[in-house]
């Protein structure tokens, strides 16, 4: 099972990296959030709390001890992907992610998902990966479809964002399904 989190995962066109908690790095993250604020706001409850670059410092300080990575494409940070919730005893994890809209349409998130799926299923011994997606988040629904996740059902009133309770669609992929796709 999970013992340590790699500092770098190298893909064909991207790298998943950990970032040091420096002012330069928080400025990079802030710029992504600020440029995508309207795009992210309906789905990510923390967006309105990021008002200045320093508000991202806690993310980088927490990063070294998390199963989350920043997505580097063309030597630039363009997003984040990783396990926002994990149960080691049940060998499962829930994936969270975001991608700068300026980097969309290049297969970046699909490649990032393939990298963390491989890590979770082949190295960490996970049996299940989960996604919880708002029914109106068409881009994330597209990721679930491209990655062949199975829709399981609706989690009613599962998250509170922008002053209202919202539903989530639960998707999953099992290790047996991952193995068959290889």
Residue pairs with C-beta under 8 A, 6 or more apart in sequence:
1 88
1 91
1 124
1 125
2 67
2 86
2 88
2 124
5 18
5 64
5 65
5 66
5 67
6 119
7 17
7 18
8 15
8 16
8 17
8 18
9 15
9 16
9 17
9 69
9 115
9 116
9 119
11 111
11 112
11 114
11 115
12 111
13 73
13 106
13 107
13 108
13 111
14 71
14 72
14 73
14 108
14 111
14 112
14 115
15 71
15 72
16 69
16 70
16 71
16 72
16 81
16 82
16 112
16 115
16 116
17 69
17 70
17 72
17 77
18 63
18 64
18 69
18 70
19 25
19 28
19 29
19 60
19 63
19 70
19 77
20 60
21 57
21 60
21 61
21 63
22 60
23 53
23 54
25 60
26 53
26 54
26 56
26 57
26 60
27 53
28 77
29 53
29 56
29 59
29 60
29 70
29 77
30 50
30 52
30 53
30 55
30 56
32 77
32 78
32 79
32 100
33 40
33 47
33 50
33 56
34 50
35 100
35 101
35 102
36 98
36 100
36 101
37 47
39 101
40 47
40 98
41 47
41 48
41 162
42 134
42 136
42 137
42 161
42 162
43 134
43 137
43 140
43 161
44 98
44 161
45 159
45 160
45 161
45 162
49 55
50 56
66 82
66 83
67 82
67 83
67 86
67 93
68 80
68 81
68 82
68 83
68 84
68 96
69 80
69 81
69 82
69 116
70 77
70 79
70 80
71 77
71 78
71 79
71 80
71 81
71 99
71 108
71 109
71 112
72 78
73 103
73 106
73 108
78 99
78 100
78 102
78 103
78 108
79 97
79 98
79 99
79 100
79 103
79 108
79 109
79 112
80 96
80 97
80 98
81 95
81 96
81 97
81 109
81 112
81 113
81 116
82 95
82 96
82 97
82 116
83 93
83 94
83 95
83 96
83 116
83 120
84 94
84 95
84 96
85 93
85 94
86 92
86 93
86 94
87 93
90 127
90 128
91 124
91 125
91 126
91 127
91 128
92 126
92 127
92 128
92 129
92 130
93 120
93 126
93 128
93 129
93 130
94 129
94 130
94 131
94 132
95 113
95 116
95 129
95 130
95 131
97 109
97 112
97 113
97 140
97 143
99 108
99 109
104 139
109 143
110 143
110 146
110 147
113 143
113 147
114 147
117 129
117 147
117 173
117 178
120 126
120 129
121 129
121 175
121 178
121 179
126 175
127 174
127 175
128 172
128 173
128 174
128 175
129 149
129 172
129 173
130 170
130 171
130 172
131 140
131 143
131 144
131 149
131 170
131 171
131 172
132 155
132 158
132 159
132 168
132 169
132 170
132 171
133 140
133 141
133 144
133 168
133 169
133 171
134 140
134 159
134 166
134 167
134 168
134 169
135 141
135 154
135 167
135 168
135 169
141 169
144 151
144 171
147 173
148 173
148 177
148 181
149 171
149 172
149 173
150 171
150 172
150 173
150 177
151 169
151 170
151 171
152 170
152 171
152 172
153 169
153 170
154 167
154 168
154 169
154 170
155 167
155 168
155 169
155 170
156 167
157 165
157 166
157 167
158 165
158 166
158 167
158 168
159 165
159 166
159 168
160 166
